Every structure is written in structure tokens, then in C-alpha cells.
Amino acid sequence: MTNITLNHKNRTIELTKAFYNASCNFGTEEYRMLQEARRDYPKYKVVTVKQKAKNTRDCYKGLDLGFIEMYIEKHDDDEKKNMATFKTLCAKDDESLELNLKAESFLKIRAWFLETYPEVEKFYKDAEKTANDIRKKRDNALKAKKEAELMARRSALLAQIA
């Protein structure tokens, strides 16, 4: 979404919250832009709108603590250093239990895991790329199909006119 959007249906000038806050300061570029929009559309009401959340897909679907623990068990070295670190992060080691410490957040544990085992991150990123490619191909095919149908209807209408 841009900073200023004209909604002709509702007769409003829509601003993002950040743009609105900046436009409250006299003399700023945002202030000038808002005043110009108000001059061009004096009967429109100025409103702030929330920005739509970006579609942030979590490409690490299925990567939970159970999977992480299982993966470390299968791929840890002979000294079990990574499992010890994992248990410390999860506050499941003896010292953490004795001191009643809290576990780190899952995002921190996941970041440590992906840094420690980059091949897992590469696998998930490759799978996400493949899924995105499939989505793009499907969307392009649907778009081409709709365009072909539109052209067929147009040709039929032109044939009726001629």
C-alpha cells in the first residue's frame, strides 16, 4: 500500500499510520503531500488505515522442537556437544533444572539449530523455492486460460457484429 490512497467509493483519503504521524509535522514532505490531496479533494475525509500484513510464509513448517531433538540425536558428534547445547537452550539440562531457568524462545533455538545444521536450512529454502515456482506456474496457467477465454468471447462478439 502506498502512503496516500484515494478511496473514491467511500470518499476518503486513506493514510498509513506512519505517514499520518509524519504529516502532522508542519513543513514536512508528508504534510505537503497531504495538503495537496486535501486541496484536490476538499470533500473527502482523511482517515488512517492499517496496512495489510505481508504474506509471510513460514517455510520451516514442521520444524518443531521434536524434529530438532530427533535430528540432533541422529546427526550429533560422538561427544554429544550439540545435544548438550540444545538441552541448555530448552532448559532441560541438570543445571537449568536446578536453577529453575526458563527456556530460550523457540525462534532463538531454531536460529541456533539452522546455524549449526545449515543443510537443514538449505533443504527448507529449496523446498520453498520449488513451491513458489509451482505456484507461479499455476498462476500463469490460470491467467493464460482466462485470457484465452476472454479472447474467444471477444472473437465471438466481433463475429456477431460482422
N, C-alpha and C positions, 0 to 999 in steps of 0.2 A: 504494500500500500504506500502511496506517496504521502507526503506530509499534509497536503491540502487536497480534498476531493470534493467536487461539487455533486451533490445528490439532487438532481432536478425533480425527481419524483416527490421527495419529501421537502423540497425547497430548503435544503440545509447546506452549509459549508462545514464539512467534516474535517477535523484536525486530529492528529495523533496527540497524545498527552504530552510527549516531549516537545513537539512543535508548539503546542499551545503555551507551555511554560516559557519557551524561548520567545514567543510572540508577545508575552506580557512585558518584556523589557523594551522600553521606548528606544527607537533608533536602530534596532537590530534588523537584519535582513528578513527574519521571520515576521517581525512587526510590519515591515513594509509590504511583504507579500500578502499578509492577512488584510491589511488596509486596502490594498489594491483589489482583492477579491470582494471585500465588502462594498467598495465603490462600484464595482461592476455588477454586483447582485445585492442591492440595498435591501430588498425584501426577504432575503434568505437569512435564516437563523444560524448562528455559529454554535456548533456542538463538538464535543470531543468524543472520539470513539476508540475502543480498544483495538489494538492490532490483532489480526488473526494469528494464532500460534503457527509457527512454521511446522511443517510436517517433518518431525524429527523421528525417523525410524530408528529403533534400537536394533542395529544389525547384529547384536550379540544375544539374540533371542535363544534361550535355552542355556545360557552361560550363567548358571547359578552356583551357589556355594557347594552344593553336592557334586556338580560336574567338576568344579575346580579341585575339590579334595580328591575325587577319583582320578583326575588327570595327573595330579601331583604324585599320588601313590604309584601310578604306573610309570611315570617318567622322571622321578626324583633320582638323585645320585645315591651312592652307597651310604653316605653319611647322613642322609635324610635332612639336609640343611633347609631345603625349600619347604618341606612339611613342617619343620620347626617354626620357620618364619610365618607360614600360613596359620598355624595354631596360635602363635603370638598375636597376629593381627586379628584373629577371631576371638581372642581372649579365652582360648581353650587349653592353654598350657598351664602347668602347675603354678608357676609364679603369678600369672594373671588371675588364676582362680583364688590363690591365697590372698592376693592384694585386692580382690574384688574389682578388677579393672573392667572397663567396658570395651567392647569390640570396636574396631575401626568401622567406618561406613563401608557399605558394600562397594560403592564406587572406588574407594581407595584400595580395597582388596582386589577388585577387578583390575584396576590400573597396574598394581604391583604384579598380578598374575600375567597380564598381557605383556608387560615389560620383561618378565622373567622367561616367558614362553612365547616369543614373537611368532612362532609358526602357527599358533592358535589364532592370533590376531590376523595374520595373513590369510588363513583359511576363511575366517568370518568376513573379511573385507572382499575376498574373491567371490564368495557366495553372494554377498550383497551386490557386487558389480554385475554378476550374472543375472540376478533377479531384476536389477534395474534395466539391463539390456533386454530381457524378456518383456518387461512392462512397456518399454519404448517401442519394441516391435509390434506388440499387441495394439498399443495406442495408434501407431502409424497405420496398421492394417485397418483398424476401425475408421480412422479418418479417411483413408483411401476409399473404403467401402461407401461411406456416407457421401463422399464427393462424387463417386461413380453413380450412385442413386440420384443425386441432385442433377447431374449432367443428363442422365437418362430421362428424368422428368422434364428437364428443360428442352431436350430434343423433342420429346413427345408434344409439348406445348407449342413449340415452333412448327412442328409438322401440322398441327391442327390449324394454326394461323395461316400457313401457306397453302 
